[in-house]
Amino acid sequence: MPHELFRHKGHACLMFSDLSDEGGGAVQANQFLIVNDDTGAIIDPGGNLAYSELYLGMTRHFPPNRLSAILASHADPDIIASLDRWMTATPDAKLYVSTLWERFVPHFCKPGKTTGRVVGIPDQGMRIPIGNSELIALPAHFMHAEGNFQFYDPLSRILFSGDLGVSFTTGKQAQQAITSLMPMPAGMEAFHRRYMVSNKVLRFWARMVRQLPIDMIVPQHGAPLQGAAIQQFIEWVEGLSCGVDLMTDASYAIPR
């Protein structure tokens, strides 16, 4: 069953957190359904492990064939490996993905399935209409992919942050919001030190998101951040050394 993040006057945000077969070794991942009146969008629909359960779970809340948009923060398999099946199930939906990945995503599908249905998001981001509302694609390049976007919903004031804000939990635990980073959630520090490219981009990101009213930061893996945890997280990543900051000559040595 999905976890309801927001619902007000025909606008709803639902999170599916337990669809992957964690027992089979797959990392826990969240998928999101945004509904505005009679139009819907899915964010980071996931791989084939999640497809069937997500499709069936969605039908209880919204007809999948009325989706207008499939949004991909980047092009990793846990983001859109199920794209071929979604292209069949949602005949009118467009896929929104970075222009850097626009010509790579057809590799997930049978020949011709994505023709005319992929919208490249320019590096500076864009506004994507969803019914009578919109989602804002925010630049999040190198966090962790080269062409990377987060999606901000102005009505719910939720920032769907992709791989930023990740913690390691079970699908059930992911439904319980983190309200404080003291203590630091499991796996969060190690993940960000490895998967974020540099402190430089994190500082740019922190400056950008401080301009937005944010009630919740919801990553693709792990639990949402809410309350005091939002500002704590922004301040923490703003000063975090990560990625290439930590590399030395020893990191590039020929194995013995």
Secondary structure as GFF3:
##gff-version 3
##sequence-region A 1 256
A	DSSP	beta_strand	3	8	.	.	.	ID=ss1
A	DSSP	beta_strand	11	16	.	.	.	ID=ss2
A	DSSP	three_ten_helix	22	24	.	.	.	ID=ss3
A	DSSP	beta_strand	31	36	.	.	.	ID=ss4
A	DSSP	beta_strand	39	43	.	.	.	ID=ss5
A	DSSP	alpha_helix	48	59	.	.	.	ID=ss6
A	DSSP	three_ten_helix	64	66	.	.	.	ID=ss7
A	DSSP	beta_strand	67	71	.	.	.	ID=ss8
A	DSSP	alpha_helix	77	80	.	.	.	ID=ss9
A	DSSP	alpha_helix	83	89	.	.	.	ID=ss10
A	DSSP	beta_strand	94	98	.	.	.	ID=ss11
A	DSSP	three_ten_helix	105	108	.	.	.	ID=ss12
A	DSSP	beta_strand	118	121	.	.	.	ID=ss13
A	DSSP	beta_strand	126	130	.	.	.	ID=ss14
A	DSSP	beta_strand	133	139	.	.	.	ID=ss15
A	DSSP	beta_strand	149	153	.	.	.	ID=ss16
A	DSSP	beta_strand	158	162	.	.	.	ID=ss17
A	DSSP	three_ten_helix	173	175	.	.	.	ID=ss18
A	DSSP	alpha_helix	188	195	.	.	.	ID=ss19
A	DSSP	alpha_helix	199	209	.	.	.	ID=ss20
A	DSSP	beta_strand	216	219	.	.	.	ID=ss21
A	DSSP	beta_strand	225	226	.	.	.	ID=ss22
A	DSSP	alpha_helix	228	238	.	.	.	ID=ss23
A	DSSP	three_ten_helix	243	246	.	.	.	ID=ss24
A	DSSP	three_ten_helix	249	252	.	.	.	ID=ss25
###
